């Protein structure tokens, strides 16, 4: 589809003052509806992850808070892979055989919009036609 989320190299940061890049193919972008564009950008932004850890809350004894690395520290950022990467054929044959897939399926069941494999196959065929 022509998209990529990327953490900038030292040279790229020096030349652009950017920490992260998000690339989307212009021709693909033109074909997407507003909703599809929003979904694509949301998906790509999920690849960016910031270092976090738990520390005692200085204001409330016994409570822990999540602390994040500074936004301008390159070491605070990383690229996060997809939660699940699997073939639909494997799920068809073996079901939700791995914990990550089970968690992903639970999230899918709770989602407002449900797609099945036929929907995905139809979408894929439509993309090939375009």
N, C-alpha and C positions, 0 to 999 in steps of 0.2 A: 504494500500500500504506500510505501515511501514515507516513512516517519522514523524518527530517532530521538531519544532523550540522551544527552551526553554531558558528562562532567568535563569542564574545560581543562586542558593541559595548562601548565605554567605559562607556556608561550602564548596560548590563546587568551589567558587571563591578562597577561601583560599587554597584548595588542588590542583587546576589546573592553577590558574592565568588567567582563561578565564572568560569572562563576559557573553557570550552567547554560547549555544550549538545548533548544527544542526545535527540531527540523520537521516540517510537514511538506510533502510534495504539493506544489501549487495546483497542478492539474487535478489531483485527487480532491483537494480542498474545494475546488470549484463545483465538484459534483455532489458534495455533501449538503444535506439540509442543515439548518441552524442547530437542530437537536443532535445530529450526527457529529457536527463540528465540536459541540460542547462535550459530547461523550468522548471523542477522540482526544481532545486537550486534557480532559480529566484523567483519562487512561495514561497518557504520556506523563503528566505531572506526578502520577503515583509512582513512577520510576525513580523520582528524586526522594532521597531519604536523608534525614539529618540525625546525627549521633545524639542519643539521649541516654540518660541514666537516672536512677532514683537517689534522692538525698533526703535527709530529715528536714522537715519544714521548720524554718527558724522561728515561725510565729506560733505554731501549734505543736506542743510536745506530743510525741508518739505518732505523728502523722508524717507520711512521706509524700514528696512531690516529684514530678518528672521535670528534669532540667535538660535543656538542649544546648548543644555546642553553638558557639557564636555564628551568626549568619555570614560573616565575612571571612571565616576561617575555612580554607579549602578542605582541611582534614575533617571538618564537621559534616561534609556532604559525601554521599555515595550514590551509586546507581543500584536500585532494588530490582531484582528479577521478578517475574510473574509468580504469583502464589501457586499456580497450577500450570503444568505443561504436560498435556497428555493427548493421545489420539482418541477421537470419538469411537473408533473401532474397538479399542481396548476396553473402554467403558461399556460399550455394547456387549462385548464378550465376557468381561470379568466383573462388571459392576464397579462400585466405588471401593476399590481394593486398597487404597492408600489413605492415610489420615488426612493429608493435605487436600485430597480430592473430596473426602467426606465433608470437610469444613467448607470447601468451596461450594459443594452441592447444597449445603445448608443455607449459605448466603444467597445462592440462586433461588432456592425455594421461597425465601423471604422477600425477594425483589418484586417490585410492582409489575415489571414487564417480563414475561416468560418467553424464552425462545427454546424450541426443541431442535434436534439435529436436522429435521427437514427444513426448518427455517434457515438454519445456517447453510445447508447445502444450496437452497434456493438463492440466498444472498450471494454465495460464492459464484454460482452460475451467472447471476446478474452482473457481478463485477467483471467476469470474463467477457461478457457480451459488450460491455461498455468499452 
